[in-house]
């Protein structure tokens, strides 16, 4: 696929998926759009000139806040929404029509050689702040809820969510404890 065709596909995808979009001009300033366009070139450059490809990808990272390794394979109609803090590792494979929100890491577990990053199949949504780690597969159509940590493959059309937040202390208990300490302090004559 040529670059112009790639850009047209990106514009069409963003128009379809971003409800906050008011005009096509906005797309050209979106970090996800810029990062994916840079990746288009760095990925082609990577096999013969890996250092140059990495330098260009790091430059794009400084400008967009999105770190896509030039070795990563990314399909068509991938949309990185907001984008800040997204990290996509070297051996990561992302298929078509994947939506990735801010703060997502598609990373490795350590110094394992070979394929060490996730494979993301078609039509997957990865929520904000999620961490997908290791050589695992997010199968077609699955959804990863915001803040999830995924270390095992996810079956097709499955929704994964992290534990919901719960209170560890209620403010009422803290206020009562503070009042009791003040009373004890007064009784001691301090």
C-alpha positions as CSV (number, residue, x, y, z in Angstrom):
1,X,0.0,0.0,0.0
2,X,1.4,3.4,-0.9
3,X,1.7,6.3,1.5
4,X,-1.1,8.4,0.0
5,X,-3.5,5.4,0.2
6,X,-2.4,4.8,3.8
7,X,-3.1,8.4,4.8
8,X,-6.5,8.4,3.1
9,X,-7.3,5.2,5.0
10,X,-6.2,6.8,8.3
11,X,-8.4,9.9,7.7
12,X,-11.4,7.7,6.8
13,X,-10.9,5.6,10.0
14,X,-10.5,8.6,12.3
15,X,-13.6,10.3,10.8
16,X,-15.5,7.1,11.5
17,X,-14.2,6.5,15.0
18,X,-13.7,9.9,16.6
19,X,-17.0,11.5,17.7
20,X,-15.1,14.6,18.9
21,X,-13.9,15.5,15.4
22,X,-15.2,18.8,14.0
23,X,-13.2,19.0,10.8
24,X,-10.8,17.0,8.6
25,X,-8.1,19.6,9.3
26,X,-7.9,18.5,13.0
27,X,-6.8,15.1,12.0
28,X,-3.4,16.4,10.7
29,X,-2.6,17.6,14.2
30,X,-3.6,14.4,16.1
31,X,-0.7,12.6,17.7
32,X,-1.9,9.2,16.8
33,X,-2.2,10.2,13.1
34,X,1.3,11.7,13.2
35,X,2.9,8.7,15.0
36,X,1.3,6.1,12.6
37,X,2.4,8.2,9.5
38,X,6.0,8.3,10.9
39,X,5.8,4.5,11.6
40,X,4.9,3.9,8.0
41,X,8.3,5.2,6.9
42,X,10.4,4.0,9.8
43,X,9.1,0.4,9.4
44,X,10.1,0.4,5.7
45,X,13.5,1.8,6.7
46,X,14.2,-0.5,9.6
47,X,15.4,-3.7,7.9
48,X,18.3,-1.9,6.1
49,X,18.9,1.1,8.3
50,X,17.8,0.2,11.9
51,X,19.7,3.0,13.7
52,X,18.2,5.7,11.4
53,X,14.7,4.2,11.7
54,X,15.0,4.2,15.5
55,X,16.3,7.8,15.6
56,X,13.3,9.0,13.5
57,X,10.9,7.0,15.6
58,X,12.3,8.5,18.8
59,X,12.0,12.0,17.3
60,X,8.4,11.3,16.6
61,X,8.0,10.0,20.2
62,X,9.2,13.3,21.6
63,X,6.7,15.2,19.4
64,X,3.7,12.9,19.9
65,X,4.2,11.1,23.2
66,X,3.7,7.8,21.4
67,X,6.6,5.3,21.1
68,X,6.2,2.9,18.2
69,X,9.2,0.8,17.6
70,X,10.0,0.7,13.8
71,X,10.1,-3.2,13.9
72,X,6.4,-3.4,15.0
73,X,4.0,-4.5,12.3
74,X,0.8,-2.5,12.1
75,X,-2.2,-3.2,9.9
76,X,-4.8,-1.0,8.3
77,X,-7.4,1.2,10.0
78,X,-5.6,1.3,13.3
79,X,-6.7,4.2,15.5
80,X,-4.7,5.6,18.4
81,X,-7.1,7.8,20.3
82,X,-5.5,10.6,22.4
83,X,-2.2,8.7,22.3
84,X,-0.1,10.1,25.1
85,X,2.0,7.3,26.7
86,X,1.3,4.6,24.2
87,X,4.2,2.2,23.8
88,X,4.3,-0.5,21.0
89,X,7.3,-2.9,21.2
90,X,9.5,-4.2,18.4
91,X,8.0,-7.6,17.8
92,X,4.4,-6.5,18.3
93,X,1.9,-7.3,15.5
94,X,-1.3,-5.3,15.3
95,X,-3.9,-6.4,12.7
96,X,-6.6,-4.3,11.1
97,X,-9.2,-2.1,12.7
98,X,-7.7,-2.0,16.2
99,X,-8.5,1.0,18.5
100,X,-5.9,1.9,21.1
101,X,-6.4,4.5,23.9
102,X,-3.9,6.6,25.8
103,X,-1.4,5.0,28.1
104,X,-1.5,1.5,26.6
105,X,1.7,-0.6,26.6
106,X,2.1,-3.5,24.3
107,X,5.4,-4.7,25.8
108,X,7.7,-7.6,26.6
109,X,8.5,-9.3,29.9
110,X,12.2,-9.0,29.7
111,X,15.3,-10.0,27.8
112,X,13.6,-12.9,26.0
113,X,14.8,-13.2,22.4
114,X,12.6,-13.7,19.3
115,X,8.9,-12.8,19.4
116,X,8.4,-11.2,22.8
117,X,5.5,-8.7,22.3
118,X,1.8,-9.2,21.9
119,X,-0.1,-10.0,18.7
120,X,-3.4,-8.0,18.5
121,X,-5.9,-9.5,16.0
122,X,-8.7,-7.6,14.1
123,X,-11.3,-5.5,15.7
124,X,-9.8,-5.3,19.2
125,X,-10.3,-2.3,21.5
126,X,-7.6,-1.7,24.2
127,X,-8.7,0.7,26.9
128,X,-6.7,3.5,28.5
129,X,-3.8,2.6,30.7
130,X,-3.9,-1.1,29.9
131,X,-0.7,-3.1,29.9
132,X,-0.5,-6.1,27.6
133,X,2.7,-7.9,28.2
134,X,4.6,-10.8,26.6
135,X,4.2,-13.0,23.5
136,X,0.4,-13.5,23.9
137,X,-2.5,-13.0,21.5
138,X,-5.5,-10.7,21.9
139,X,-7.9,-12.6,19.7
140,X,-10.3,-11.1,17.2
141,X,-13.0,-8.8,18.6
142,X,-11.9,-8.8,22.3
143,X,-12.1,-5.7,24.4
144,X,-9.6,-4.8,27.1
145,X,-11.0,-2.5,29.8
146,X,-9.2,0.5,31.0
147,X,-6.4,-0.2,33.5
148,X,-6.2,-3.9,32.8
149,X,-3.0,-5.9,33.0
150,X,-3.0,-8.8,30.5
151,X,-0.3,-11.5,30.7
152,X,-2.2,-14.4,29.1
153,X,-3.9,-14.7,25.7
154,X,-7.5,-13.5,25.5
155,X,-10.2,-15.6,23.7
156,X,-12.1,-14.1,20.7
157,X,-14.9,-11.6,21.6
158,X,-14.1,-11.6,25.3
159,X,-14.2,-8.5,27.4
160,X,-11.5,-8.2,30.1
161,X,-11.8,-5.8,33.0
162,X,-9.6,-5.0,36.0
163,X,-10.8,-5.2,39.6
164,X,-13.0,-2.3,40.4
165,X,-11.7,0.3,42.8
166,X,-12.8,-0.1,46.4
167,X,-12.3,2.0,49.5
168,X,-9.6,1.0,51.9
169,X,-10.5,3.5,54.5
170,X,-13.4,5.8,54.8
171,X,-12.8,9.4,55.6
172,X,-15.2,9.2,58.5
173,X,-12.9,6.6,60.2
174,X,-9.9,8.8,59.6
175,X,-11.7,11.9,61.1
176,X,-12.7,9.9,64.1
177,X,-9.2,8.6,64.7
178,X,-7.8,12.1,64.4
179,X,-10.4,13.5,66.9
180,X,-9.5,10.7,69.3
181,X,-5.8,11.6,69.0
182,X,-6.5,15.3,69.6
183,X,-8.5,14.4,72.8
184,X,-5.7,12.2,74.1
185,X,-3.2,15.0,73.4
186,X,-5.3,17.5,75.3
187,X,-5.8,15.1,78.3
188,X,-2.0,14.8,78.6
189,X,-1.7,18.5,78.9
190,X,0.1,19.2,75.7
